[in-house]
Amino acid sequence: MRIAQVSPLDESVPPKTYGGTERVVSYLTEELVRLGHEVTLFASGDSVTTAKLIAGAPESLRLSNSFPERNPYLILMLENIMHRARDFDIIHFHVDTLHLPLARRCSTPAVTTLHGRLDFEALSELYREFGDAPLVAISDAQRRTIPHANWRPVVHHGLPTGLLEFNPGPGDYLAFLGRISPEKGVEEAIAIAHLAGMKLKIAAKIGDDDHEYFRSRVKPLLDHPLIEFIGEIGEHQKSDFLGGARCLLFPINWPEPFGLVMIEALACGTPIVAYPGGSVVEVLEDGRTGYLVSNRETACAAVKRLDSISRVRCRAAFERRFSVTRMANDYLSVYSDVIAARATAPKRVRAQ
């Protein structure tokens, strides 16, 4: 199959540090190539891939000071894709919504994976208008927020099974990995560590919109012997960071679309202690791969009984449910269905 993968331009594929969407695009692209498909990746020019790379910007936009305006690069990349549309059997978009008017007018079938939060009224209205656009949700929880959209089957994220190393022995610290923002629950993680009397290591990105939150709310909490702030870490550091932890703390307070860090922890054999929001109940098997908890006190109690969670079982759950091969095969099934549906749909005028 001739497949175009269209990534956001904020991060490279794979990202050098933080970047969940671009990381998933990389895993999917490489696995599709391994399975024998002809894949073209539209992404930033500093991306690394075995697919054919067509750069939408010279380098990833978030870490560069050279590109204050991002949309011009994305719009130009989308226009380039439309000119090349005949080269593909399917175009797979991961760039949110900007492409929808173009994809509607393109005769090459297209599908869009939505990677973010969807519980906004404007998005509900948008997907009423674009009710013909095939969409993939990354969790049932995400999909339920816009029930009237043109959904294809949910595809949970997956990771290469050799990406992260299994660590059979529990570590002596709690881990928080992700992004410093109110919804991700870093303040809760710090409070849980204090209550449990255990060291907490925080490896997290501070986004452009979250510097003030970090300065005013989080930074004052870091001056404590139990708390160690590491900052952003790259892929090569995750095995040690997550594998060396006693558990991953995931005390979110928002409708998490998926939570890639949870399956990264499971790949290392590390159990999860999490608040039940969004997709968490789909990923974490309560009592088997971690604990679902409702507040700081129950989280602290769960941390105290982690010995009953088998790290071998955590790794096995990852391999059974969240491998990149499973994810790629799920998407290939979606591609086939979308192509077949387009073949029987009324013809549209090809964009020029």
Secondary structure by P-SEA (a helix, b strand, c coil): cbbbbbbbcccccccccccaaaaaaaaaaaaaaaaccbbbbbccccccccccccccccccccccccccccaaaaaaaaaaaaaacccccbbbbcccccaaaaaaacccbbbbbbccccccaaaaaaaaaaccbbbbbccccccccccccccccccccccccccbbbbccccccccccccccccccaaaaaaaaaaacbbbbbbcccccccaaaaaccccccccccccccccccccccccccccccccccccccccccccaaaaaaaaacbbbbccccccccccccccccbbbbccaaaaaaaaaccccccaaaaaaaaaacccaaaaaaaaaaaaaaaaaaaaacccccccc
